[in-house]
Amino acid sequence: MKRRPIKLFALLLLALFFLPYILKVQEWDLILLLVAGLALPAGDFLSSGQDD
């Protein structure tokens, strides 16, 4: 079974979890940390070319 759709779904859930915090927080340094926390798994998902 291909795991790419499952990984994409997990990434979407992580983004939905971070979204309220990103929209609510008014401090730029915390927003940067939250976006980086989302960008790292997104970059890993996009850079992994092979399925497990």
C-alpha positions in Angstrom: 0.0 0.0 0.0 1.2 3.5 -0.8 1.9 5.6 2.3 2.1 8.9 0.5 -1.6 9.7 0.9 -1.4 8.8 4.6 1.6 11.1 5.1 -0.2 13.9 3.3 -3.2 13.4 5.5 -1.0 13.6 8.6 0.7 16.8 7.3 -2.8 18.3 6.7 -3.8 17.4 10.3 -0.6 19.0 11.6 -1.3 22.2 9.6 -4.9 22.3 10.9 -3.6 21.9 14.4 -1.1 24.8 14.0 -3.4 27.1 12.0 -5.4 28.6 15.0 -2.1 29.3 16.8 -0.6 30.9 13.8 -3.6 33.2 13.3 -4.1 34.0 16.9 -0.5 34.8 18.1 0.5 38.4 17.6 4.3 38.0 18.2 6.4 37.5 15.1 9.0 35.3 16.7 6.4 32.8 17.9 4.7 32.8 14.5 8.1 32.1 12.9 8.6 29.2 15.2 5.2 27.8 14.5 5.7 28.1 10.7 9.1 26.5 11.0 7.6 23.7 12.9 5.2 23.1 10.0 7.8 23.7 7.3 10.2 21.0 8.6 7.8 18.1 8.2 6.4 19.6 4.9 9.9 19.8 3.5 10.6 16.2 4.6 7.4 15.1 2.9 8.2 16.9 -0.3 11.9 15.7 -0.4 11.2 12.1 0.3 11.0 10.5 -3.1 10.5 6.9 -2.1 7.6 5.2 -0.3 8.3 3.2 2.8 
